[in-house]
Amino acid sequence: MMQRGLLQAGLVIGLFAIDGCTWVRMEPGAAQVHVLRMEDDVSACKRLGEVATSVRSSVGPYQRDRLDVRDELETLARNEALTLHADSVRPEAEPARGRQRWFAYRCKG
């Protein structure tokens, strides 16, 4: 019984430790992709495509930190922008349940 309680406590502590970690790594060159706000004017930009991103928003019954989830979705969008030769991404809508859609643009040159 004591071992089971220690195991459960260890799992809970481990989940909270994981919550502060970033699971998505930025690809080389993705840091130069500009992240626009939904309300930014993109009339001078050429739309190159759409990107769908998703990450785990929960681990078991525990919800991950919303800012971590948002950051990871943004990083994934920036990584995908490179494959489209885009220099900017703009969210289509707010994240929902670990998912978000983005538009990819070329706004410079």
C-alpha positions as CSV (number, residue, x, y, z in Angstrom):
1,M,0.0,0.0,0.0
2,M,2.8,2.4,0.9
3,Q,4.6,1.7,-2.4
4,R,1.5,2.4,-4.4
5,G,1.1,5.8,-2.6
6,L,4.7,6.6,-3.3
7,L,4.3,5.6,-7.0
8,Q,1.2,7.8,-7.4
9,A,3.0,10.8,-5.7
10,G,6.0,10.3,-8.0
11,L,3.8,10.3,-11.0
12,V,2.1,13.6,-9.9
13,I,5.4,15.2,-9.2
14,G,6.7,14.0,-12.6
15,L,3.7,15.5,-14.4
16,F,4.2,18.8,-12.8
17,A,7.9,18.8,-13.8
18,I,7.0,17.9,-17.4
19,D,4.6,20.8,-17.5
20,G,7.5,23.3,-17.5
21,C,9.3,21.6,-20.3
22,T,9.0,22.4,-24.0
23,W,8.3,19.3,-26.1
24,V,8.7,21.1,-29.5
25,R,12.1,22.3,-30.8
26,M,12.5,25.2,-33.2
27,E,14.1,24.2,-36.5
28,P,17.2,26.2,-37.7
29,G,15.9,29.3,-39.5
30,A,12.4,29.2,-37.9
31,A,13.4,32.0,-35.5
32,Q,13.4,34.4,-38.4
33,V,9.7,33.6,-39.2
34,H,7.7,36.5,-38.0
35,V,4.5,35.8,-36.0
36,L,1.7,38.1,-36.8
37,R,-1.4,38.8,-34.8
38,M,-4.8,37.9,-36.1
39,E,-5.7,41.6,-36.6
40,D,-2.5,42.5,-38.4
41,D,-2.9,43.8,-42.0
42,V,-1.5,41.3,-44.5
43,S,-2.7,43.1,-47.7
44,A,0.9,43.6,-48.8
45,C,1.8,39.9,-48.2
46,K,1.3,36.9,-50.5
47,R,-0.5,34.0,-48.8
48,L,1.4,30.8,-49.4
49,G,-0.8,28.2,-47.6
50,E,-2.3,27.0,-44.4
51,V,-0.7,25.1,-41.5
52,A,-2.5,23.0,-38.9
53,T,-0.6,22.5,-35.7
54,S,-1.4,20.3,-32.7
55,V,0.2,19.4,-29.4
56,R,-0.9,17.6,-26.2
57,S,-2.9,20.0,-24.1
58,S,-3.2,17.5,-21.2
59,V,-1.3,14.6,-19.8
60,G,-3.7,12.2,-18.3
61,P,-6.1,14.2,-16.2
62,Y,-3.7,17.1,-15.9
63,Q,-4.1,20.2,-18.1
64,R,-0.8,21.6,-19.4
65,D,0.1,25.2,-19.0
66,R,-1.8,27.2,-21.6
67,L,1.2,29.4,-22.4
68,D,3.4,26.4,-23.0
69,V,0.8,24.9,-25.3
70,R,0.5,28.2,-27.2
71,D,4.3,28.6,-27.5
72,E,4.6,25.0,-28.9
73,L,1.8,25.6,-31.4
74,E,3.6,28.8,-32.5
75,T,6.9,27.0,-32.8
76,L,5.3,24.3,-34.9
77,A,3.8,26.9,-37.2
78,R,7.1,28.6,-37.6
79,N,8.8,25.3,-38.4
80,E,6.2,24.5,-41.1
81,A,6.5,28.0,-42.6
82,L,10.0,27.1,-43.6
83,T,8.7,24.2,-45.8
84,L,6.4,26.7,-47.5
85,H,9.2,29.3,-48.0
86,A,7.1,31.7,-45.9
87,D,8.6,34.5,-43.7
88,S,5.5,35.1,-41.6
89,V,2.6,33.2,-40.0
90,R,-0.7,34.5,-38.7
91,P,-3.1,32.5,-36.5
92,E,-6.6,31.8,-38.1
93,A,-8.1,31.5,-34.6
94,E,-7.2,31.1,-30.9
95,P,-5.9,27.7,-29.9
96,A,-8.5,25.1,-28.8
97,R,-7.7,21.8,-27.1
98,G,-4.1,21.8,-28.3
99,R,-4.9,22.6,-31.9
100,Q,-4.5,25.8,-34.0
101,R,-4.6,26.7,-37.7
102,W,-2.3,29.3,-39.2
103,F,-1.9,31.1,-42.5
104,A,1.6,31.3,-44.0
105,Y,2.7,34.4,-45.9
106,R,5.6,35.9,-47.7
107,C,5.7,39.6,-46.6
108,K,9.2,40.6,-47.4
109,G,10.8,40.9,-50.8
